[in-house]
Amino acid sequence: MKFNRVITLLIALFVLAASALAQDKARALGVYVHVDIEFAISNYPPSAAPPTPAQLHTYLRNLYASLLADPAISGMLIGQHWDNIEVSEGVEDWSYLDDAFAEANAANKSVQLTITPGFDSPGWLLDQVPSCDGLFAAGNTALADCGKVTFTAFPEEERADGTLLPLPWNGVYQQAWKDFLMDLNARYARNPAFISIALAGPVGASPEMILPTSANDKGPQLGGLPADRVWDALIKNSFPSNESYQNSDQVFIDTWDQTIDAYEKIFTGVTLVISPDTGGDLPAFSKKVKPHPDNILYSEDCGAENDLMSCEAKTEILSYFVTKTGSNGKSSQVGGMTASSVLTPGNIGIAGVKVLTSFTPPPSPVFQGGAEFDFAVSGRTTVQEEGCPKYPKKCKNLSTEEAAYNVLKVFFNGTPSAASYGGTPGPAPVQYLEVPYADIQYAQSNPCPTTKSKTIGNTSLQDLLNRASHDLFGIAGQPAPLPPPTCSNSHVDLRQVDLQ
């Protein structure tokens, strides 16, 4: 069975490869700096009075310019919340995204977009959708066509703009999101810097496939129920006669398939990025799972996953994405990569990204693959969580540079450049790495580490980013010279280093 699924995947990818040869798609390649506009604004330097819009725009454009000036950086991953763009129905403020595109074009670099709906949906839209909260109150007062629900203590709550979540299948929500995406495409389709956009819609507080579930919430939800029972009640209320939706994740699969179709129809000539994250984080109503007949990734990606229903749903969505033809490129990425991420297939993650990219040879894979640092390695409170391979245990005296090296070992493991980071070489290509902008600022400000490492010497974070960029271009068949070390006497043969 596993062999047959691999053969099916190979056939699908070769069909797509033949189609891709006739298309000129923009593709991400190298190291990208991740800037969430809302987060960057929250870090505006303290002042006596709140900054004016003009001051914010100047601050952000200066930030973008300084980050893009880094020679290791190929471009920016720019994130913004939907509700901060479409401020009222049909009224959109593109000015903050315009700033990013202007600076990217000035630097001759590219932009990847990640716009978040879900918990970040506009208030005017949420006002048009009846609440389902009454389902969980005495008297069951919710309407049959209700379309939003309150969740608390859910994953990524700290980055969300609220606790109201439109139901992924709600028609009013879906149409408003499609209308917005068409406006976004109309504004930036011809901008040469625009190369990719993250698929989103049936999501929570990021483009990743992460919803509140009983396995990941931090407390009871409406009516004192765990999240999966809330979802069960919502599905039964919305689809009382659809047996295929009961006790299954089929409604989430269908909604994601519709989202993929919509993006393929709206966009042309960019790369569509899907972010399944790990195998969990969709509801799991049963431990008994029968994979869909067309799920060509389940056996490869879900072997080590406990939430098999969730993982089967995600790999079924990925399988649909693999075989969906269109005029756009395709990429899969993981947004939560750390030094403790699993290296072998069985739980999607970074290993699952490489499953897809490794089926076609470089330099032009049908599927691109990338990953993002989950946290900044330069942060005092996040360096261990991001950079220690044995986390939640701590690594003694772990420096920012060593933490970054550990994460790069995970990212490049199984690729032709793995040995440079103490990993195991292999044929799998990867194309891009996304790094928090705080780490780029740290790299620019610290050409020499504060303390010399016993393992990587005076290798700086900038050296590691330069090396990562060099290796990514090399894997893609576009070798370029490696810049000299930023710190005197810092040369260390990274192929001989292994931080454990």
LOMI-959512 format. One record per residue (C-alpha): x, z, y. Coordinates in Angstrom, 3 decimals. Example, Ala and Ser with C-alpha at 12.3 -4.5 7.8 and 13.67 -1.06 7.14 Angstrom:
residues 2
east=12.300, up=7.800, north=-4.500
east=13.670, up=7.140, north=-1.060
END
This chain:
residues 500
east=0.000, up=0.000, north=0.000
east=2.779, up=0.895, north=2.423
east=4.579, up=-2.380, north=1.630
east=1.432, up=-4.407, north=2.210
east=0.868, up=-2.765, north=5.604
east=4.445, up=-3.473, north=6.669
east=4.068, up=-7.118, north=5.656
east=0.799, up=-7.310, north=7.595
east=2.512, up=-5.851, north=10.660
east=5.397, up=-8.300, north=10.344
east=3.015, up=-11.246, north=10.168
east=1.110, up=-9.987, north=13.220
east=4.295, up=-9.497, north=15.209
east=5.713, up=-12.907, north=14.311
east=2.459, up=-14.521, north=15.412
east=2.756, up=-12.683, north=18.705
east=6.424, up=-13.641, north=18.995
east=5.570, up=-17.320, north=18.765
east=2.990, up=-16.859, north=21.510
east=5.400, up=-14.839, north=23.655
east=7.967, up=-17.626, north=23.693
east=5.634, up=-19.649, north=25.883
east=5.054, up=-16.794, north=28.320
east=7.274, up=-15.458, north=31.088
east=6.449, up=-11.763, north=31.173
east=8.115, up=-9.202, north=33.390
east=9.725, up=-6.508, north=31.289
east=11.214, up=-3.128, north=32.107
east=14.887, up=-2.782, north=31.253
east=17.241, up=0.085, north=32.015
east=16.772, up=3.513, north=33.596
east=13.720, up=4.126, north=35.791
east=13.151, up=7.035, north=38.135
east=9.738, up=8.677, north=37.795
east=8.011, up=9.703, north=41.019
east=4.483, up=11.117, north=41.008
east=3.291, up=10.698, north=44.579
east=1.233, up=13.900, north=44.588
east=4.169, up=15.921, north=43.249
east=6.587, up=14.398, north=45.746
east=4.229, up=15.205, north=48.631
east=3.972, up=18.798, north=47.404
east=7.764, up=18.998, north=47.769
east=7.747, up=17.939, north=51.415
east=10.236, up=20.175, north=53.226
east=8.616, up=23.347, north=54.592
east=7.561, up=23.050, north=58.214
east=5.586, up=25.027, north=60.766
east=2.715, up=22.548, north=60.711
east=1.358, up=20.381, north=57.900
east=2.985, up=16.937, north=57.911
east=1.084, up=14.067, north=59.466
east=0.361, up=10.936, north=57.400
east=3.080, up=9.119, north=59.322
east=5.593, up=11.838, north=58.482
east=4.616, up=11.722, north=54.807
east=5.070, up=7.963, north=54.665
east=8.490, up=8.215, north=56.285
east=9.472, up=11.013, north=53.907
east=8.381, up=9.056, north=50.825
east=9.992, up=5.794, north=51.882
east=13.268, up=7.580, north=52.539
east=12.957, up=9.256, north=49.134
east=12.341, up=5.936, north=47.377
east=15.210, up=4.242, north=49.190
east=17.660, up=6.989, north=48.267
east=16.638, up=6.940, north=44.603
east=16.747, up=3.156, north=44.345
east=20.235, up=3.127, north=45.854
east=21.542, up=4.725, north=42.668
east=23.395, up=2.002, north=40.724
east=22.060, up=3.290, north=37.391
east=18.426, up=2.835, north=38.446
east=16.547, up=-0.389, north=37.634
east=13.372, up=0.615, north=39.402
east=10.654, up=3.230, north=39.777
east=7.812, up=4.525, north=37.649
east=5.239, up=5.406, north=40.308
east=2.311, up=7.652, north=39.470
east=-0.765, up=8.380, north=41.561
east=-4.195, up=9.856, north=40.912
east=-7.222, up=7.580, north=41.159
east=-9.106, up=10.016, north=43.424
east=-6.309, up=9.875, north=45.994
east=-6.567, up=6.088, north=46.223
east=-10.299, up=5.374, north=46.088
east=-11.239, up=8.086, north=48.536
east=-14.888, up=7.008, north=48.713
east=-16.876, up=4.350, north=46.918
east=-15.283, up=1.001, north=47.683
east=-12.845, up=2.519, north=50.208
east=-9.274, up=2.474, north=48.935
east=-6.076, up=3.792, north=50.495
east=-3.206, up=1.740, north=49.077
east=-0.715, up=2.856, north=51.708
east=1.287, up=5.200, north=49.479
east=1.657, up=2.612, north=46.737
east=2.493, up=0.028, north=49.381
east=5.421, up=2.214, north=50.445
east=6.806, up=2.184, north=46.907
east=6.480, up=-1.580, north=46.541
east=8.059, up=-2.187, north=49.950
east=11.147, up=-0.135, north=49.100
east=11.416, up=-1.625, north=45.601
east=11.298, up=-5.142, north=47.009
east=13.873, up=-4.256, north=49.653
east=16.191, up=-2.983, north=46.909
east=15.389, up=-5.939, north=44.615
east=14.178, up=-3.539, north=41.950
east=10.940, up=-3.196, north=39.986
east=7.885, up=-0.937, north=39.782
east=5.987, up=0.417, north=36.793
east=2.584, up=1.875, north=37.631
east=0.746, up=4.789, north=36.082
east=-2.611, up=5.539, north=37.723
east=-4.561, up=8.444, north=36.241
east=-8.367, up=8.569, north=35.897
east=-9.968, up=11.187, north=33.609
east=-9.696, up=14.586, north=35.291
east=-8.360, up=12.741, north=38.363
east=-11.513, up=10.662, north=38.868
east=-12.944, up=10.481, north=42.415
east=-15.557, up=13.001, north=43.508
east=-17.933, up=10.265, north=44.645
east=-17.987, up=8.896, north=41.082
east=-18.442, up=12.297, north=39.462
east=-21.412, up=12.895, north=41.774
east=-23.140, up=9.832, north=40.271
east=-22.798, up=11.040, north=36.680
east=-25.149, up=13.722, north=35.268
east=-23.464, up=16.787, north=33.808
east=-23.507, up=17.601, north=30.096
east=-22.702, up=21.277, north=30.665
east=-26.351, up=22.194, north=30.083
east=-25.957, up=21.267, north=26.401
east=-24.091, up=24.522, north=25.984
east=-26.420, up=26.756, north=27.973
east=-29.656, up=28.424, north=26.973
east=-32.471, up=25.899, north=26.879
east=-30.263, up=22.821, north=26.392
east=-31.004, up=21.288, north=29.802
east=-28.615, up=18.306, north=29.643
east=-29.945, up=14.764, north=29.931
east=-29.534, up=12.347, north=27.053
east=-27.427, up=10.055, north=29.280
east=-25.217, up=12.811, north=30.703
east=-21.671, up=11.667, north=31.308
east=-19.309, up=14.451, north=32.406
east=-18.321, up=17.850, north=31.066
east=-16.290, up=20.850, north=32.177
east=-13.125, up=21.783, north=30.301
east=-10.767, up=24.632, north=31.162
east=-7.407, up=25.730, north=29.777
east=-6.610, up=22.217, north=28.581
east=-3.244, up=20.452, north=28.210
east=-1.670, up=19.283, north=31.465
east=-4.251, up=21.294, north=33.455
east=-1.617, up=22.126, north=36.062
east=-1.320, up=18.465, north=37.057
east=-5.074, up=17.711, north=37.074
east=-7.195, up=17.568, north=40.226
east=-10.173, up=19.287, north=38.634
east=-11.848, up=20.466, north=35.455
east=-14.624, up=17.855, north=35.264
east=-13.942, up=15.112, north=32.728
east=-16.036, up=11.928, north=32.606
east=-16.963, up=11.171, north=28.994
east=-14.655, up=8.327, north=27.922
east=-17.603, up=6.209, north=26.791
east=-19.792, up=6.725, north=29.849
east=-20.800, up=3.334, north=31.245
east=-20.807, up=4.333, north=34.921
east=-17.288, up=5.728, north=34.598
east=-16.018, up=2.712, north=32.655
east=-17.413, up=0.207, north=35.149
east=-16.039, up=2.061, north=38.167
east=-12.594, up=2.207, north=36.566
east=-12.673, up=-1.535, north=35.763
east=-13.718, up=-2.323, north=39.335
east=-10.803, up=-0.261, north=40.628
east=-8.336, up=-1.976, north=38.284
east=-9.510, up=-5.382, north=39.479
east=-8.887, up=-4.301, north=43.075
east=-5.438, up=-3.018, north=42.111
east=-4.605, up=-6.296, north=40.394
east=-5.835, up=-8.308, north=43.384
east=-3.504, up=-6.330, north=45.659
east=-0.312, up=-6.348, north=43.577
east=-0.577, up=-9.205, north=41.047
east=1.665, up=-11.472, north=43.132
east=4.115, up=-8.760, north=44.122
east=7.428, up=-9.600, north=42.412
east=8.260, up=-5.918, north=41.910
east=5.142, up=-5.236, north=39.796
east=6.144, up=-5.430, north=36.119
east=4.007, up=-2.977, north=34.131
east=0.978, up=-0.702, north=34.140
east=0.021, up=2.150, north=31.819
east=-3.208, up=1.797, north=29.866
east=-5.621, up=4.556, north=30.849
east=-9.319, up=5.327, north=30.860
east=-10.225, up=7.459, north=27.805
east=-7.693, up=10.067, north=28.937
east=-7.391, up=13.576, north=30.336
east=-4.759, up=14.334, north=32.980
east=-2.227, up=11.590, north=32.211
east=-2.221, up=8.097, north=30.660
east=-1.244, up=9.643, north=27.331
east=-3.807, up=9.973, north=24.521
east=-4.290, up=13.674, north=25.157
east=-7.736, up=15.261, north=25.335
east=-8.764, up=18.919, north=25.073
east=-9.016, up=19.833, north=21.384
east=-9.341, up=22.965, north=19.291
east=-5.669, up=22.600, north=18.360
east=-4.342, up=22.435, north=21.911
east=-6.732, up=24.334, north=24.190
east=-5.795, up=27.816, north=25.327
east=-9.192, up=29.440, north=25.112
east=-12.875, up=28.888, north=24.349
east=-14.757, up=26.150, north=26.169
east=-18.418, up=25.904, north=27.205
east=-20.704, up=28.185, north=25.250
east=-17.675, up=30.000, north=23.859
east=-17.029, up=27.042, north=21.555
east=-13.694, up=25.514, north=20.598
east=-13.101, up=22.093, north=22.122
east=-13.726, up=20.077, north=18.956
east=-17.227, up=21.557, north=18.625
east=-17.865, up=20.654, north=22.261
east=-16.871, up=17.057, north=21.498
east=-19.062, up=17.077, north=18.384
east=-22.089, up=18.125, north=20.442
east=-21.320, up=15.537, north=23.144
east=-21.058, up=12.724, north=20.604
east=-24.303, up=13.728, north=18.893
east=-26.074, up=13.874, north=22.247
east=-24.828, up=10.443, north=23.333
east=-25.110, up=8.663, north=19.964
east=-27.735, up=10.486, north=17.879
east=-28.434, up=7.478, north=15.627
east=-24.881, up=6.168, north=15.189
east=-23.731, up=7.619, north=11.883
east=-20.236, up=6.135, north=12.144
east=-19.573, up=8.312, north=15.208
east=-20.541, up=11.592, north=13.555
east=-17.688, up=13.811, north=12.355
east=-15.148, up=11.130, north=13.224
east=-12.953, up=9.852, north=16.064
east=-14.528, up=6.390, north=15.898
east=-16.011, up=6.629, north=19.386
east=-12.531, up=7.276, north=20.826
east=-11.118, up=4.349, north=18.836
east=-13.848, up=2.006, north=20.063
east=-13.428, up=3.150, north=23.660
east=-9.662, up=2.597, north=23.538
east=-10.152, up=-0.855, north=22.011
east=-12.526, up=-1.699, north=24.868
east=-9.919, up=-0.425, north=27.339
east=-7.247, up=-2.664, north=25.835
east=-9.624, up=-5.640, north=26.085
east=-10.361, up=-4.846, north=29.732
east=-6.698, up=-4.607, north=30.723
east=-5.904, up=-7.875, north=28.953
east=-8.714, up=-9.546, north=30.862
east=-7.858, up=-8.078, north=34.273
east=-4.051, up=-8.387, north=34.305
east=-1.792, up=-11.385, north=33.738
east=1.959, up=-11.588, north=33.283
east=2.765, up=-7.869, north=33.343
east=3.557, up=-5.448, north=30.541
east=0.748, up=-3.195, north=29.321
east=2.061, up=0.218, north=28.260
east=0.311, up=2.385, north=25.687
east=1.262, up=6.054, north=25.339
east=-0.026, up=7.641, north=22.127
east=2.316, up=10.659, north=22.480
east=2.362, up=12.502, north=19.119
east=-0.155, up=12.217, north=16.297
east=-2.312, up=15.099, north=17.544
east=-4.450, up=15.729, north=20.653
east=-7.612, up=13.892, north=19.634
east=-10.420, up=15.907, north=17.997
east=-10.076, up=16.573, north=14.272
east=-13.516, up=17.116, north=12.748
east=-12.370, up=16.991, north=9.138
east=-9.200, up=17.204, north=7.069
east=-10.432, up=14.364, north=4.872
east=-9.243, up=11.060, north=6.303
east=-9.791, up=7.557, north=4.988
east=-7.605, up=5.130, north=6.946
east=-9.241, up=2.019, north=8.370
east=-8.469, up=-1.078, north=6.257
east=-6.751, up=-2.730, north=9.240
east=-4.642, up=0.325, north=10.157
east=-1.143, up=-1.045, north=9.589
east=0.741, up=1.960, north=10.995
east=-0.902, up=5.011, north=9.414
east=1.422, up=5.417, north=6.434
east=4.520, up=4.949, north=8.586
east=3.543, up=7.109, north=11.559
east=1.392, up=9.900, north=10.113
east=3.288, up=11.136, north=7.074
east=4.382, up=14.403, north=8.706
east=1.297, up=14.979, north=10.854
east=-1.075, up=17.892, north=10.284
east=-3.907, up=16.471, north=12.443
east=-4.410, up=13.437, north=10.210
east=-7.757, up=12.447, north=11.727
east=-6.235, up=12.344, north=15.180
east=-3.147, up=10.488, north=13.966
east=-5.235, up=7.969, north=12.040
east=-7.300, up=7.289, north=15.155
east=-4.206, up=6.786, north=17.293
east=-2.508, up=4.490, north=14.782
east=-5.735, up=2.514, north=14.419
east=-5.731, up=2.016, north=18.209
east=-2.063, up=1.028, north=18.083
east=-2.818, up=-1.404, north=15.260
east=-5.482, up=-3.053, north=17.400
east=-3.057, up=-3.254, north=20.320
east=-0.406, up=-4.861, north=18.081
east=-2.680, up=-7.714, north=17.044
east=-4.409, up=-8.229, north=20.403
east=-3.248, up=-11.497, north=21.917
east=-3.201, up=-12.171, north=25.638
east=-1.116, up=-13.139, north=28.623
east=0.650, up=-9.789, north=29.022
east=3.634, up=-8.099, north=27.444
east=3.250, up=-4.968, north=25.313
east=5.078, up=-1.686, north=25.289
east=4.715, up=1.662, north=23.568
east=6.296, up=4.780, north=24.985
east=6.361, up=8.531, north=24.614
east=6.004, up=10.614, north=27.750
east=7.121, up=13.938, north=26.323
east=10.604, up=13.326, north=24.929
east=12.896, up=16.347, north=24.610
east=16.084, up=17.167, north=22.733
east=13.951, up=18.809, north=20.027
east=11.739, up=15.747, north=19.476
east=11.415, up=14.605, north=15.861
east=13.884, up=11.838, north=15.046
east=12.235, up=10.448, north=11.911
east=8.879, up=8.615, north=11.663
east=5.810, up=10.555, north=10.625
east=4.338, up=11.868, north=13.867
east=4.387, up=8.796, north=16.172
east=6.541, up=10.066, north=19.095
east=9.863, up=8.387, north=19.891
east=10.347, up=7.498, north=16.232
east=7.002, up=5.690, north=16.277
east=8.085, up=3.721, north=19.343
east=11.108, up=2.474, north=17.393
east=8.908, up=1.537, north=14.428
east=7.249, up=-1.039, north=16.667
east=10.345, up=-2.291, north=18.513
east=12.454, up=-2.661, north=15.371
east=10.265, up=-5.290, north=13.708
east=11.625, up=-8.063, north=15.906
east=15.262, up=-8.648, north=16.794
east=16.736, up=-8.101, north=20.259
east=17.095, up=-9.321, north=22.940
east=13.406, up=-10.298, north=23.182
east=11.210, up=-8.015, north=21.066
east=7.473, up=-8.556, north=21.085
east=7.082, up=-4.839, north=21.633
east=9.091, up=-3.037, north=24.252
east=9.796, up=0.630, north=23.771
east=10.584, up=3.436, north=26.146
east=10.473, up=7.164, north=26.635
east=10.370, up=9.679, north=29.454
east=12.020, up=13.045, north=29.876
east=9.225, up=15.593, north=29.489
east=10.857, up=17.966, north=32.006
east=13.754, up=17.833, north=34.424
east=17.083, up=18.788, north=32.851
east=18.206, up=19.924, north=36.293
east=15.493, up=22.564, north=36.541
east=16.471, up=26.161, north=35.905
east=13.194, up=26.913, north=34.172
east=13.028, up=23.660, north=32.173
east=16.604, up=22.928, north=31.093
east=16.227, up=24.766, north=27.772
east=12.810, up=23.312, north=26.933
east=13.998, up=19.795, north=27.726
east=17.583, up=19.884, north=26.557
east=18.027, up=22.378, north=23.715
east=17.757, up=20.724, north=20.253
east=16.645, up=23.983, north=18.631
east=14.028, up=24.956, north=21.238
east=12.116, up=27.374, north=21.368
east=15.363, up=29.044, north=20.426
east=17.828, up=28.857, north=23.292
east=21.160, up=27.076, north=23.471
east=23.883, up=29.333, north=24.855
east=25.294, up=28.335, north=28.253
east=23.451, up=25.011, north=28.205
east=24.357, up=22.952, north=31.255
east=22.309, up=20.221, north=32.893
east=24.787, up=17.610, north=31.687
east=24.779, up=18.858, north=28.098
east=20.976, up=19.004, north=28.124
east=20.778, up=15.378, north=29.274
east=23.272, up=14.352, north=26.596
east=21.120, up=16.019, north=23.932
east=18.014, up=14.172, north=25.095
east=19.884, up=10.871, north=25.149
east=20.921, up=11.507, north=21.552
east=17.236, up=11.588, north=20.607
east=16.426, up=8.519, north=22.688
east=19.240, up=6.341, north=21.343
east=19.176, up=7.589, north=17.746
east=18.649, up=4.679, north=15.376
east=19.762, up=2.121, north=17.976
east=23.055, up=0.208, north=18.174
east=24.258, up=2.627, north=20.896
east=23.477, up=5.872, north=19.060
east=27.085, up=6.771, north=18.291
east=27.863, up=7.168, north=21.991
east=25.572, up=10.208, north=22.020
east=26.355, up=11.685, north=18.607
east=23.409, up=9.979, north=16.919
east=23.050, up=7.749, north=13.879
east=23.341, up=4.023, north=14.661
east=20.681, up=1.591, north=13.535
east=19.048, up=-1.719, north=14.450
east=16.099, up=-0.432, north=16.481
east=16.068, up=-1.656, north=20.082
east=14.794, up=0.381, north=23.027
east=14.406, up=-1.046, north=26.505
east=13.847, up=1.622, north=29.146
east=14.252, up=5.294, north=29.908
east=12.291, up=7.212, north=32.553
east=13.871, up=10.203, north=34.288
east=12.321, up=12.687, north=36.775
east=13.419, up=12.045, north=40.320
east=14.775, up=15.599, north=40.620
east=17.382, up=14.678, north=37.993
east=18.425, up=11.585, north=39.936
east=18.826, up=13.687, north=43.077
east=20.901, up=16.193, north=41.102
east=23.085, up=13.398, north=39.739
east=23.665, up=11.999, north=43.220
east=24.575, up=15.428, north=44.618
east=26.825, up=16.572, north=41.768
east=29.528, up=14.006, north=40.982
east=31.318, up=16.774, north=39.075
east=29.574, up=19.339, north=36.847
east=29.574, up=22.901, north=38.147
east=31.372, up=23.974, north=34.943
east=33.463, up=21.925, north=32.563
east=31.851, up=21.478, north=29.167
east=33.850, up=22.196, north=26.030
east=32.261, up=19.142, north=24.456
east=31.709, up=16.481, north=27.129
east=34.301, up=17.691, north=29.608
east=33.631, up=16.790, north=33.238
east=31.162, up=14.060, north=32.321
east=28.538, up=14.129, north=35.061
east=24.829, up=13.457, north=34.863
east=25.500, up=10.290, north=36.874
east=28.022, up=9.218, north=34.219
east=25.373, up=9.721, north=31.535
east=22.777, up=7.725, north=33.476
east=25.306, up=4.952, north=34.084
east=26.095, up=4.917, north=30.379
east=22.408, up=4.853, north=29.413
east=21.767, up=1.913, north=31.734
east=24.852, up=0.110, north=30.400
east=23.722, up=0.641, north=26.799
east=20.132, up=-0.452, north=27.402
east=21.275, up=-3.699, north=28.968
east=23.785, up=-4.143, north=26.153
east=21.093, up=-3.690, north=23.487
east=19.083, up=-6.378, north=25.294
east=22.026, up=-8.781, north=25.126
east=22.851, up=-8.422, north=28.820
east=26.191, up=-6.542, north=28.828
east=27.517, up=-5.302, north=32.162
east=30.636, up=-3.345, north=33.179
east=30.420, up=0.431, north=32.903
east=31.100, up=2.137, north=36.261
east=34.117, up=4.474, north=36.406
east=33.583, up=8.233, north=36.010
east=32.357, up=10.063, north=39.100
east=34.660, up=13.049, north=38.543
east=38.438, up=12.883, north=38.177
east=39.759, up=13.555, north=34.650
east=36.225, up=13.330, north=33.305
east=36.805, up=10.724, north=30.629
east=35.508, up=11.856, north=27.271
east=34.786, up=9.559, north=24.339
east=31.095, up=10.400, north=23.940
east=31.134, up=8.898, north=20.463
east=33.162, up=11.895, north=19.312
east=30.763, up=14.453, north=20.793
east=27.875, up=16.132, north=19.009
east=26.097, up=19.044, north=20.700
east=24.118, up=21.087, north=18.202
END
